[in-house]
């Protein structure tokens, strides 16, 4: 009921004479170092085109280090403790004998009663489409989208990347496309169809690729060029295929005469899997709250509003997208809904700064290791142990709930988070810790404290030794 009232109020708000189309492109498991403008080993001419024609955010962050919580935060515009989505599936991942405390129970999907950015834009007169990975609920049409192409509660590309799909919501396309057609091509076709049909009204296109989530499948026309190039050839071929699909969508926006009135935002949901693709100079990858797990590639293009080839070094986070899109559309912020992010419009238009702030992450859960020591996390057993983190200016603070450990990193001189300087700067560490505790209290963020009765120190020591 509350959601319906908020949407009715939004529908009554004033809208700009020509609200922009909004195209939000979200890659899956793509690391910050996995695009051409950051790493020339990857061929991403269309993503690079967005960078050349728009603004690069060098310090952009996902709100979480893995899929479902990141998407729930972005779509709701809220930090994790407000909706309880902290991880994918269960929170007690890994060997029970190596978990010291009982993690907080996870909420798997975003409650359909929570207003999403799609709800708000739809109420403001936008026609909305979701394409690809959803993972924030069972059906995007229950959460603000008029049209759904392939989205459901699954976190991986059910049935594979190529037709004929062996299951999932994309099987209807098996009879419509020849065998060997990639999902990316189907998404491009459907996005183009939608844009052509709705070109005379404001559109919100959520192009959420499954690429490059596992299971990795080579793209035949691209994989050969990456052999002996120092990257994972299959992974690189999947990135290039996604880039090709992005190019088709961008070309259609231009062909329809909509380029100058379309805001395009490209980013990813979390870091890349570190063993597949090193994120150096950033440490670790997907599932970790070191920079490699949460720092993202992010570019925004909006001709006439955003200067081409511009750069912003202000730290931003995915929960900022909701208020930014509403602001760009000229729609009011919902008065009765808390939005934890900030509109980035002043940064995009270079009309002024946004208020100085601290960015936060809360992860009261365990995530088991992917590849042991090759994950480049704290230990070979887990990518993440329960804790919280924040970034304020140059400083990054981690707190871990198993032992109360604080780690302080100076990102200005240590992007790789290799040197914990909490003992060198104890006053700063305690200042930031107090801020983190205050934020958790304001969020009513649950902190796990119950000892795990199954924990076995000898089993943990043995596991670490055998890694």
N, C-alpha and C positions, 0 to 999 in steps of 0.2 A: 504494500500500500504506500509506504513512504517513497519507494522508488517511483511509483506512478505519479505522485504529487510533484516530485522534483522534476520529472520529465515534462509535466504539464506547465510548470513554471518556466522551464527552459524554452518551451515552444512559444511562449509569449514574449520572449526577449527580443530586443532589437537586433537585426542582422544587417551587416554591410550590404550596400547596393549590389555588389558582386562578390559574394563570399568565395574564397578560393576552393578549388578541388584539393583534396588532401590524399596523397598516396604514401602510405606508411609501409616500407619494405623491410621485413625482418628476416634475416637469415637465421639458421639454426646451427648452433655449435661452431660458428665461424669466429676464429680468434682475431684479435686486433692486428696481428701481423700476417693475416691471410688474405690481404687485398693488395692489388698492384701498387697503389700509392704509398703503402708502407713497406712492401716487399716485392721488388720487381721480378722475383722468381715466379710470381703468379700473374696470369694474364687476365686482367679484369678491365677491359677498355671502357665498359659502360659505367661501372662503378667509379672508375677514374674520371669519366666524363662528368658525373655528378660532382665529384670533388673539384674539378676545374671550373665548373659553372656555379658552384655554391660555396658553402662554408664548411670547413673541416673543424670538428671539435676534437682536439687532441687528448682531452682528459674526460672522455665520456665513459659512463659506467652502466652496467646492468644492475638492477636492484637485487639480483640473486645470482648465484653461481651455477644454477642449472635450470632446466626448461620451465616446468610448471610454475614455480614460485616467481620467476622473472616475469612471465607472461601475466600472471595474476596481478602482480604489482603494477605493471605498465597499464593494463586494461582498466584497473580500478583507480589508478592514480594514487595508490596508498601503499605504505610500507607493510611488510609481511605480518607484523603482529595485529594489524587491524582486521585481517581476513583469515589468518591462520594457515596459509599455504606456505610451507617452509621447504618442501622438497618434492620429489617425485615418488609417489607410493608411500611406503612405510618409512618411519624415521629411525628405526633401529637396524640400520644396515651394517653389514660386516659381522665378524665373529663375536657372538655375545660375550665370550670369555675375555675379550680385549676391550670391552666398553666399560668404563669405570662408573658411569652414571646412567640413569634411565632417561632417555630423551623425551622431549615433549611430543605428544601424539600429533600427527600431521593431519591437516585437512587437504584432501587430494585436489579438489577443484574449487573455483571461485563460486560462491553462492549466487545463483541467478537473481536473487533479490538485490544484489549490489549493483549500483549503476556503473556501467562501463563507458568508456569514451565513445563507443559506437552508439550506445543508448542516447547519450547527450547530443551527439551530432545528428542522429536520426530525428530526435525531437526538435532540433533546430532547422530542419528542412533538408537534410542531406539524405541522398540515396546511398545505401551502404552495402558493401560486398566484402566477404571474407573468402580468401583463397589459400588453401594449404593447411599448415599445422595450426590447430587451435589449442588443445591441451589445457584449456581453462574451464572446461565443462563438456557436456556431451554434444551440444548443438549450438553453434554460434547464433542461430536464428532466435534462440531463447535469451540472447545476451546482446541484442542491439543490431544484428545484421539482417538485412532484407534477403540477401542471397548468400548461400554457403556452397562453396566448391571444395569438397574434400575434407572439411574440418570436422573433427570429433574429439573424443577424450584421449585418443592415443598420442603417445609421445614420439612414435617412430613411424616411418612410412609403411603402414600395413600393406602387405602384398607386393612390396618392392617399388623401385623407381620407374620400371618400364612396363608397358603393356605386353601381355595381358596381366593385370594385377590379380594376385592370388587371393585377395580378400580385402575387406575394408570398404570405405565409402566411395572409392574410385572405380569399383568394378563395373559401374554402368558405362564407363568409357571404353571398356574392352571391345564392345561391338561397334564403336564409333571411330576407332583409330586402328591403324595397322599395328601388328606386333612390333615391339621395339620402340614405341613412342615414349618419350620421357615425360614424366609429370610436369616438368618445367614448361614444355611446349603446350600441354593442355591448359595449364594455368594462364599462360600468355594468351592463348586463344579465348579463354573465358573472360579474362580481364578486358581484352580488346572488344569483345562482344558487348560487355557491360558498359564500357565507356562510350561506345557508339550509340547504344540505346538511350543513354542518360546524359548525353553531352550538354543538354540545355538546362540542366539543374545541377546544383552542387553535389559532388560525389566524394565519398570516403572509401578508398580502396585499401584494404588491408592485405597486402601480398606477403604471406608468411610462408616462406619456403621451408620444406623439410631438409633441403640441402644445407649443411653437409652431414646430417645426422647419420649414424651407422644404422644399418649395415651399408658399408661403402660398396658402391657398384660402379665400375669403370664406365665412362662415356666414350664409346669407341672412336669417335672422330677427334677426340682431344687427348686421350691418355698417352698416346705414343710420343707426343712432343715433350712430355715431362720426364722421360727416362733420362737418367744421368744429369738431371738439373738440380739435384740436392733437395728435392721435396718429394713427398709421397705422391706418386704419379696418379693414382686413382683418386685420391683426395683433391688434387689440383684439377683433374679433369671435371670433377663434380662442381668445383667452384666456377670454372670457366663456363660450364653449362648454365648454371644459375645466372651468371653475368649475361650470357646470351639472351636469356629470357627477360631480364631486366631491360636490356637494350630494345627488345621488341615493344615492351610497354612504353618506354620513353619515346620511341619513334612514333608510336600511335598517338601519344599525347600531343606531339608536335604536328602530326598530320591532321589532327582534329582542330588545330588552332588553339589549343588549350594550354600551351606551355607557359605563357606569361601569367596565367591565372591558376597555376597548380603548384602547390607546395609538395615537394618530394623529400621524404626523410628516409635514409638508409642506415641500418645498424644491424646488430646481432643480439641474440638473447642471453648469451653467456660466452665464456672463453672457449677456445678450441681444446680438443683432447691433446694433452701435452705430448704423449708419445707419438701421436700421429703428426703433430705439427708444433714444433717448439715455438714458444711465444717470446723468446729472448729479444730484448733485455728483460722482459717481465717474467716473473717466476710462476711456475706451475701452470694450471689450465682449468678446464671445466671441473666444477665441484669444489674448487679451492677459493678461499677469499684473499689469497695473494693476488697481485694485479693481473696475472695471466688468466685468472678465472673470472674476473669481472670487468676488466677494462675492454672497451669495445671500439671497433671502427664506427664512426658516425659522421655523416655528411648531410647537409640540408640545402636543397636548391629551391629558390623561389624568385624568378627573374623580376627585377625591378624593386624587390624588397631586400633581397640578400645579395651582397656584393659577390661577384664571381672571384674564385681563387682566394677567398678570404679565410682567415684562421681565427679560431677562438680557443683560448687556453684556460677558460674558466671551467672548473669541474662541474659536470652536469650528470644527470641520472635518468633512467627510463621513466620514473614516476613524473618527470617534468613534461612528458609528451601530452598527457591529458589536458592540463591547463594551457599548454602552448597551442594545441589545436583549437581549443575553444576560443582563445584570444585571437588567433589568426582568422577564425570564422566570424569574429565579431559577436560571439555568443556570451552571455553572462556566465560567470562561475556559479554553480549550484550552491545556493546559500546554506542549505541544510546538509550538504555533503562535505566531509573533510577531504581536501586534496592536499597531500603532503608535499607535492612538488611545486615548482615555480614555473611561470610562463617564461619561456626563453625568447619571446618576441623582442625585448629590448636588445638582447645580444645579437639576434639574427639581423635586425635592422640597423644595428650599431647606433641606436638612439639613446643608449644609456646603459648603466650596469644593472645587475640584479642584486638584491640584498646579499651581503656576505652570509654564508651559512655553512653548516657541517652536514656531510652526507653520512648515512648510517646503514648498517647491515646487521641483521639478527638471524642466527642459524642455530637453534637449540636442538640440533639433530646430528646424526652421524651419516657420513657418506663413505662407503668402503673404497679401497684403492682400486684403480684400474690396472695399473702396471707396476705396483710396488715402488721401488726407489725411482723409477723412471717418471713417476708423477711429479717429482720434485716438490713434494709437500713436506710437512713436518716429519713424517715417518712413513714407513713402507706399508702401513696397515690401512690408513684412512687418508682420503683427500681432505676431508673436513671432520674435525671433532667439534662438539658443541661450543658455541661462543657468540661474540658480537664483534663488530669492527666499526671504525669511523674514519673518515678523512676530513681534516680541517687544514686548509692551506697546504703546506708542504708535508704535514704530518699525517701518518697513518698509524692508528692504534688498533691492536688486536687484543681481545680478552678471551681466555679459554676457561670454561666452567669446570672442567675436571679438577684443575689444580689452582685456579685463580691467577694463572700466569698472564702477565702483561707483556706485550711486545710492541715496541715503538720504532717506527722507521721514518727516516728523513727522505722522502721521495725526491727532494731536490738534488740529493747527492747519491741516492741509493734506490734507483728504480727497481732493482731486482730484489729488494727487501731481504738482503743477506746479513745486514748488520743491525741487530737489535740494540738500540741505544737507550732503552728504558733506564738502565743503571747510570748512564752518563747524564741523562736529563730527567731525574726523578720528579722534579716539580712539574714539568710538562706532562709526563706520563700520568701523574695523579690528577692534574687539571683536566686532562682529556678523559680520564677514567670517571671522574665525577660527572662530566658532561654526558658520558655514555650511560651512566646509571640514572641520571635525571631523565634522559630521553626514554629509557626503558620504562621508567615509572609513568611517564606521560602516555606512553603507548600501551601500558598494561601488558608489557611483553613478558611472557612466561620464561622463567629461568629454571632449568632442570637442576635439582639438588639431590634427588633420591639416589643413594648408592645402588648399584646394580648387583643383586645377590649372586649373579652368575660370573661376575668378574673374577679372573684368576691371574694374579700378577705373574705367575710362572708361565702361564700360557702366552701372555703378552710378550714376555721376554723371549720365549722360545720362538714365537712367530716372527718377531723382529730379527732374531738371529738367523732365521732360515730365509729371510728375504734377500 
